[in-house]
Amino acid sequence: MSDSLVLRPALFVDRDGTLMVEVDHCHDPADVRAYPGAAEALARARSLGWAVIIITNQSGIGRGYFTVEQFESVQKELISQLDGNIDASYMAPDLPGMGSTRRKPAPGMILEAAEDHGIDLKRSFMIGDRNFDIECGRNAGVRTILVETGYGKEHLGCGADFLVPTVTEAVHLVLDESL
């Protein structure tokens, strides 16, 4: 990456339970329900120069519960429901405990996205509903926001920098703080 390149901030956002209603190992586009207000909040972030990047563990692929093609069909439906306000998606199909450098809480997907998209990690945030989302963000050097949707209420003590009810409030917090 060139030193003259101006890096932009990013919202790294977990998928299941954060951007969309939690469905255990979601593999059917008919089950996708983006949270209300998420599309508009993400559109506002993008209009202000923020990248919006999904960072998601998908061990259901590694466990054989569903295929990459099924994951992609769910992803396509979610992005449609979010009015296309996603710049990129990174997915780790790895099983827990396999020593993956990409599976959250490892920072691999965030670091890869930062390199691919010219992201300034110091100005970026990881938004998620689980302790490993928050740990992933810390491991990558970004600030963290825990949402109370999905599994969030079970992870209140995970040490996130901020706690908010939904992804919509998380995005508003970031944008209002950054202006």
Secondary structure, DSSP 8 states (H G I E B T S, - for coil): --TTS--B-EEEE-SBTTTB---TT---GGG--B-TTHHHHHHHHHHTT-EEEEEEE-HHHHTTSS-HHHHHHHHHHHHHHTTT--SEEEEE---TTS--SSSTTSSHHHHHHHHHHTB-GGG-EEEESSHHHHHHHHHHT-EEEEESTTTGGGGTTS--SEEESSHHHHHHHHHHHH-
